[in-house]
Amino acid sequence: MSAIHPEITDILIRTFKVPAAEILPDSTMDSLEMDSLAVAEFAVIVKEKLGVDAGSDKLYKDATLADITRFIDETVGGVTTASGEAAMSNSR
């Protein structure tokens, strides 16, 4: 499991009061009832806590937590695409 996953879980539980039982790799921001404003706030918190600029284009409502975790891991790890953006795969 990723070292980032507990950080994401903590943010969702403490800040957004998401029940821990609902925080699964396949959960999406939408399934966690995170509206656009909450997703934007989540992105700001991720940037502040983890130093990752995860704008709304990366944290779209249909992204799974596995996708988001992978994006953050790859960004922190320095894995980027030719365009300079962190790679984000849809594979699980």
N, C-alpha and C positions, 0 to 999 in steps of 0.2 A: 504494500500500500504506500502511496505517496506521502511524503512528509508534509505536503501542502494540504492534504485532505483534512487533517484535524484542525488546521487553521480555518479552512472554509466552513467546516462544521461548527466551530466555535462562533464564528461571525454570524452564521445563520441562526444558531440557538440564542445567543446573547442579545444580538441587536434586533433581529427580526422575529424572535420568539417562535421559530419553526420547531415543532416537536422533533426530537432526535430520531424517533422511529420513522419519520418521513424522509430523512436525509439519506437517500440511497444513491448509488452511482447512476441509476437510470432516471432519477428525479430531474425534472426540468424546473427552471425558475417559475414557469407557468403553473406546473403541478404543485409547487410549493406556495402558490397564490401570491407570488411576487409580481406586483404590477410594475409598469415602466419606471415609476418614480423609485420604487424599492430596488429595482435592478440598477438604476443609476447610482443610488446611494451605496449599494453593494460594491459597485465598481470603484467608487471613491475610497471606501474602506479598504478594499484590496490594495489599492495604490498606496494608501497611507501605511498599512500594516506590512505588506509584502514587497512594496516597491515596484509593483507591476502595473503598468498602464493598461488596464483591461477595459477599454471603452465599450460602449454599448454595442459596437459592431462585433465584439468578441463575446459579450455576455448577453446575447439575444435570448429571448424568453424560451425558445425551443431547445437551447443548448442543454445537454445533460450535465450533471455535476461531474461526471467522468470527463466530458469534453472540456469543461472549464478547468478542472484540475490539471488535465494534460496540457492545456494552453499555458497555464501559469508555470507548471513544471518546466516546459520547454523554453519559456521566456526566461525564467530564472537560470536555467541551465545553459542558455545562450544558443539554443537550436533555432535557427531562422531559415526562412525560405530565400530564394533568389531576390525577391522583392524587398527583403529586409524585414518582413513581418515574421512573427513567430509562427511556426507551422502548427496547424490545428487539424487534426485528423478526425474523421467521423467513425473510424474503426474503434471497437471496444476490445 
